[in-house]
């Protein structure tokens, strides 16, 4: 299932990870494991933020991918199912067929 993972890293934890040289390798490893369809990075709510779209094959991935972000970066994480245009159109077609 395609999901949107939004991650927000508090300033203090992000600064510490950058100073210690840990943020870039951690993000590279994290993104390499997810194999995202798309990843975007931006400031939001005064924090370093990212939005990553990827295919979550099993819900156990929430633990494997989320815990390092919680533990090492004190990150706030939101995970939401997401559709692309093809998914939306297929759903609309099913909706019309069921009426």
C-alpha positions as CSV (number, residue, x, y, z in Angstrom):
1,X,0.0,0.0,0.0
2,X,1.3,3.4,-0.9
3,X,1.7,5.6,2.2
4,X,2.8,9.1,3.0
5,X,5.2,9.3,5.8
6,X,5.6,12.8,7.3
7,X,8.6,13.2,9.6
8,X,9.3,16.3,11.7
9,X,12.6,16.6,13.5
10,X,12.8,19.0,16.5
11,X,15.5,21.7,16.1
12,X,17.7,20.6,19.1
13,X,17.8,16.9,18.0
14,X,18.4,17.9,14.4
15,X,21.2,20.3,15.3
16,X,22.8,17.6,17.5
17,X,22.6,15.0,14.8
18,X,24.2,17.4,12.2
19,X,27.0,18.5,14.6
20,X,27.8,14.8,15.4
21,X,27.8,14.0,11.6
22,X,24.9,11.5,12.1
23,X,22.0,13.1,10.2
24,X,23.1,12.6,6.6
25,X,24.1,8.9,7.0
26,X,21.0,8.2,8.9
27,X,18.8,9.7,6.3
28,X,20.7,7.9,3.5
29,X,20.2,4.6,5.2
30,X,16.6,5.3,6.0
31,X,15.7,6.3,2.4
32,X,17.7,3.5,1.0
33,X,15.6,1.0,3.0
34,X,12.3,2.6,2.0
35,X,13.0,2.9,-1.7
36,X,10.6,5.9,-1.9
37,X,8.5,6.8,-4.9
38,X,9.2,10.5,-3.9
39,X,10.8,12.3,-1.0
40,X,10.5,16.0,-0.2
41,X,12.2,18.1,2.4
42,X,11.1,21.4,3.9
43,X,10.8,23.5,7.0
44,X,7.4,23.3,8.8
45,X,6.3,24.3,12.2
46,X,9.8,25.5,12.9
47,X,11.2,22.0,12.4
48,X,13.2,20.1,9.7
49,X,10.5,18.1,7.9
50,X,10.2,15.5,5.2
51,X,7.4,13.9,3.3
52,X,8.1,10.5,1.9
53,X,5.9,8.4,-0.4
54,X,6.6,4.7,-0.5
55,X,5.1,1.2,-0.8
56,X,4.5,-0.3,2.7
57,X,4.4,-4.0,2.0
58,X,3.8,-5.0,5.7
59,X,2.7,-3.0,8.7
60,X,5.7,-4.3,10.6
61,X,7.7,-1.8,8.6
62,X,6.2,0.9,10.9
63,X,8.3,-0.4,13.7
64,X,11.5,-1.0,11.7
65,X,11.4,2.4,10.0
66,X,9.9,4.5,12.7
67,X,11.8,3.5,15.9
68,X,15.2,4.9,14.8
69,X,13.6,8.2,14.0
70,X,11.9,8.3,17.4
71,X,15.0,7.1,19.3
72,X,17.7,9.1,17.6
73,X,15.9,12.2,16.4
74,X,12.9,12.5,18.8
75,X,10.9,12.8,15.5
76,X,7.2,13.3,15.2
77,X,5.9,10.8,12.7
78,X,2.5,10.6,10.8
79,X,1.8,7.7,8.5
80,X,-1.2,8.0,6.1
81,X,-2.5,5.9,3.2
82,X,-2.1,7.8,-0.1
83,X,-3.3,7.5,-3.6
84,X,-1.9,8.6,-6.9
85,X,-4.2,9.8,-9.7
86,X,-4.6,6.3,-11.2
87,X,-5.6,4.9,-7.8
88,X,-8.2,7.7,-7.4
89,X,-9.7,7.1,-10.8
90,X,-9.9,3.4,-10.2
91,X,-11.7,4.1,-6.9
92,X,-14.1,6.5,-8.5
93,X,-14.9,3.9,-11.2
94,X,-15.6,1.3,-8.5
95,X,-17.8,3.8,-6.7
96,X,-19.8,4.5,-9.8
97,X,-20.2,0.7,-10.5
98,X,-21.5,0.1,-7.0
99,X,-24.3,2.7,-7.2
